[in-house]
């Protein structure tokens, strides 16, 4: 994602009328697919209840893509922890999940996007979807954030028609390039605690260089955590004072705020 995203919205099932002055949501509602079968506001959340809301979220994402004429997105900040030892007999598991081989920075087609959305909403994966000037963030606690560089009322109205609440708000997962700090970090090999032994901030380094080094697409923001292997070590060694020693340490590029 190369451009700043000027307009962003929080789109959720949560009625802002139930927020306090600090923005905290005060109503006791379900926030996860894992809460199907539990009682909220005196009623049991059924699978059908959940699927109805999920459909509203997925349809809203697809409507935005249609209105903004987007046919594919890049998948970034991918975590697939929920797919390990998954129970394929669960009603939340969809056989279509097996049709996509997920990978960081992969190009996701318009037909695959609903599947990825479902995987994220059901907490099998965590990810963000981006184009050069558009974003979809599927966050924790059933929060959806969408961003673009123009306002299309058709898309916003559609979300409202799905009984979702649209609020103009910067996504907490959004990080402007001007605020990104990138540093090389190192920790002892086989350290189960993953304790960082040292770090050095990188300066005067371009996104284009980093994208080339890590073989990323031209719109990847190069934020997150990236393993620095010996074959690319020389590039980073020229940028830091620490003498890299791969017999003792493992190295990462850490990029965030």
matplotlib code that plots the C-alpha trace (Angstrom):
import matplotlib.pyplot as plt

x = [0.0, 1.8, -0.7, -2.3, -5.9, -7.9, -11.3, -11.8, -14.9, -15.6, -18.5, -19.9, -23.0, -22.5, -24.9, -22.8, -25.8, -24.5, -21.0, -19.9, -18.0, -14.7, -16.1, -16.3, -19.2, -21.4, -23.9, -23.3, -23.2, -21.4, -18.0, -16.8, -18.0, -16.7, -19.6, -22.3, -24.5, -24.0, -26.6, -26.6, -29.3, -31.4, -31.2, -29.0, -26.9, -27.6, -25.5, -28.2, -27.9, -24.2, -24.3, -26.8, -24.5, -21.4, -23.2, -23.9, -20.2, -19.0, -21.7, -20.7, -17.0, -18.0, -20.2, -17.4, -15.2, -17.9, -18.5, -14.8, -14.2, -11.7, -11.1, -8.3, -6.5, -3.2, -3.2, -0.8, 0.0, -1.2, -1.4, -2.8, -2.7, -6.4, -5.9, -3.6, -5.4, -8.7, -11.8, -13.2, -16.5, -17.2, -20.2, -17.9, -15.5, -16.1, -14.6, -13.8, -11.1, -9.1, -9.2, -6.9, -3.2, -2.7, 0.6, 1.8, 1.4, -0.5, -3.0, -6.5, -9.1, -12.6, -14.0, -11.6, -12.3, -15.5, -13.7, -10.9, -13.4, -15.1, -11.9, -10.9, -14.3, -14.4, -10.9, -9.1, -6.8, -5.9, -5.1, -5.6, -6.5, -5.2, -4.8, -2.7, -5.4, -8.0, -8.0, -10.1, -9.1, -11.0, -10.1, -10.6, -14.1, -15.9, -14.7, -14.5, -12.6, -12.7, -10.7, -10.6, -9.6, -13.0, -16.5, -19.0, -22.4, -23.8, -21.4, -22.0, -25.7, -25.5, -23.7, -26.5, -29.1, -27.5, -28.3, -24.6, -23.5, -21.1, -18.8, -16.1, -12.9, -9.3, -8.6, -6.4, -4.6, -3.7, -0.2, 0.9, 4.3, 5.5, 5.0, 6.7, 9.8, 12.0, 14.7, 16.9, 16.5, 18.3, 17.8, 19.7, 19.2, 16.6, 15.6, 12.1, 11.4, 12.1, 13.8, 15.3, 19.0, 19.5, 18.1, 19.2, 16.9, 17.3, 17.7, 17.8, 16.4, 13.7, 10.5, 11.6, 14.9, 13.1, 10.5, 13.2, 15.1, 12.1, 10.6, 7.4, 4.9, 5.1, 2.3, 3.3, 3.8, 6.8, 5.3, 5.3, 8.1, 10.4, 13.1, 16.6, 18.4, 22.1, 21.7, 20.4, 22.5, 25.0, 22.3, 21.5, 25.0, 25.8, 23.1, 23.9, 26.9, 26.2, 28.3, 25.9, 26.6, 24.3, 26.0, 24.7, 21.7, 18.6, 17.7, 14.5, 13.3, 10.7, 8.5, 5.8, 5.0]
y = [0.0, 3.1, 5.8, 7.3, 6.2, 9.3, 7.9, 5.1, 3.6, 1.3, -1.0, -3.3, -4.8, -2.6, 0.3, 3.4, 4.5, 1.9, 3.5, 5.7, 9.0, 7.1, 4.9, 1.7, -0.5, -1.2, -3.7, -7.4, -8.9, -11.7, -10.8, -14.0, -17.1, -19.1, -17.7, -19.5, -21.3, -18.8, -16.5, -12.7, -10.3, -13.3, -15.2, -18.0, -17.2, -19.8, -20.8, -19.2, -16.0, -15.9, -16.7, -14.0, -11.4, -12.9, -12.7, -9.0, -8.4, -10.4, -8.9, -5.4, -6.1, -7.4, -4.4, -2.0, -3.9, -3.8, 0.0, 0.8, -1.6, -3.7, -7.2, -8.5, -7.6, -8.4, -10.4, -9.0, -9.5, -13.1, -15.3, -18.9, -20.0, -21.0, -23.5, -25.8, -28.9, -27.5, -29.6, -30.2, -31.5, -28.1, -26.3, -23.3, -25.2, -24.7, -27.2, -24.1, -23.2, -26.0, -24.5, -21.6, -21.9, -18.9, -16.9, -13.5, -10.9, -13.3, -12.0, -12.9, -12.9, -11.6, -15.2, -16.0, -12.9, -14.1, -17.3, -15.3, -13.1, -16.0, -17.6, -14.3, -13.7, -17.2, -16.7, -19.4, -16.7, -13.0, -10.8, -7.5, -7.0, -4.1, -2.5, 0.6, 2.9, 0.6, -1.5, -4.1, -4.8, -7.7, -7.1, -8.7, -8.8, -8.7, -5.2, -4.4, -1.4, -0.4, 2.5, 4.2, 7.6, 8.6, 8.4, 6.3, 6.6, 3.6, 1.3, 3.1, 2.9, -0.8, -1.5, 0.4, -1.7, -4.8, -3.5, -2.6, 0.7, 2.9, 5.3, 7.3, 6.3, 5.5, 1.8, 1.0, -1.4, 1.3, 2.6, 5.5, 5.1, 8.3, 6.8, 3.4, 2.6, -0.2, -1.9, -5.0, -7.1, -10.2, -13.0, -16.1, -19.2, -21.6, -19.2, -20.3, -17.1, -15.2, -12.5, -9.7, -9.3, -6.1, -3.8, -1.1, 1.3, 1.4, 4.8, 6.0, 2.9, 2.8, 0.7, -0.3, -1.7, -3.7, -5.0, -6.3, -7.9, -9.7, -10.4, -8.5, -6.9, -3.2, -2.3, -4.3, -1.8, -3.9, -3.7, -6.6, -9.1, -10.5, -13.1, -12.0, -15.0, -15.3, -14.8, -11.3, -10.4, -8.3, -5.8, -5.2, -5.5, -2.4, -0.5, -1.4, -1.3, -4.7, -7.5, -10.1, -13.7, -16.4, -19.0, -17.3, -15.2, -15.2, -11.8, -10.1, -6.9, -5.5, -2.7, -0.9, 2.1]
z = [0.0, -1.3, -0.7, 2.5, 3.0, 3.6, 4.4, 6.8, 8.5, 11.4, 10.2, 12.9, 14.4, 17.5, 17.9, 18.9, 21.1, 23.7, 23.9, 26.8, 26.4, 26.1, 23.3, 25.3, 24.3, 27.3, 26.0, 26.6, 23.1, 21.5, 19.9, 18.4, 16.6, 19.6, 21.6, 19.6, 22.1, 24.9, 26.3, 25.7, 26.6, 27.7, 24.4, 23.2, 20.1, 17.5, 14.5, 12.3, 14.3, 13.8, 10.1, 9.4, 10.9, 9.2, 5.9, 6.4, 7.0, 4.0, 1.7, 2.8, 2.0, -1.4, -2.1, -1.3, -3.8, -6.4, -6.0, -6.0, -9.0, -7.2, -8.6, -6.4, -3.2, -1.5, 1.7, 4.4, 8.1, 7.7, 10.7, 10.4, 14.0, 13.9, 11.1, 13.1, 14.4, 13.1, 13.7, 10.2, 11.7, 13.2, 11.6, 11.3, 9.1, 5.4, 2.9, 0.7, 3.2, 1.7, -1.8, -1.0, -0.2, 2.0, 1.9, 2.9, 0.1, -2.1, -4.6, -3.6, -6.4, -6.1, -5.9, -3.0, -1.0, 0.7, 1.7, 3.3, 5.1, 6.6, 7.7, 9.4, 11.0, 12.3, 13.8, 11.8, 10.5, 11.0, 8.0, 6.3, 2.6, 0.6, -2.8, -3.4, -2.1, -0.4, 2.7, 4.6, 8.2, 9.9, 13.5, 16.9, 18.5, 15.2, 14.2, 10.5, 9.1, 5.5, 3.9, 0.6, -1.0, -2.0, -0.4, -2.2, -0.6, -2.4, -0.4, 2.9, 2.4, 1.6, 4.9, 6.8, 5.0, 6.3, 9.8, 10.4, 11.9, 9.9, 11.7, 10.1, 12.1, 11.4, 11.7, 14.8, 12.5, 10.0, 10.1, 8.0, 6.4, 8.0, 11.4, 10.7, 12.7, 11.3, 13.2, 13.1, 16.2, 17.3, 19.8, 20.9, 18.8, 20.3, 22.9, 23.8, 25.6, 22.4, 24.4, 22.2, 22.9, 20.9, 18.3, 15.9, 14.1, 10.3, 8.7, 5.1, 3.7, 1.0, 0.8, -2.7, -1.4, 1.4, -1.0, -3.3, -0.5, 0.9, -2.5, -1.8, -4.1, -5.0, -2.6, 0.5, 3.4, 4.8, 8.3, 10.7, 11.4, 8.7, 9.2, 8.1, 6.6, 5.9, 2.1, 2.7, 5.7, 3.9, 3.0, 6.7, 7.9, 5.9, 7.7, 11.4, 13.7, 15.4, 13.9, 12.8, 13.9, 12.7, 14.8, 17.9, 16.9, 14.7, 13.2, 12.3, 10.7, 13.0, 11.5, 13.3, 15.4]

ax = plt.figure().add_subplot(projection="3d")
ax.plot(x, y, z, "-o")
ax.set_aspect("equal")
plt.show()
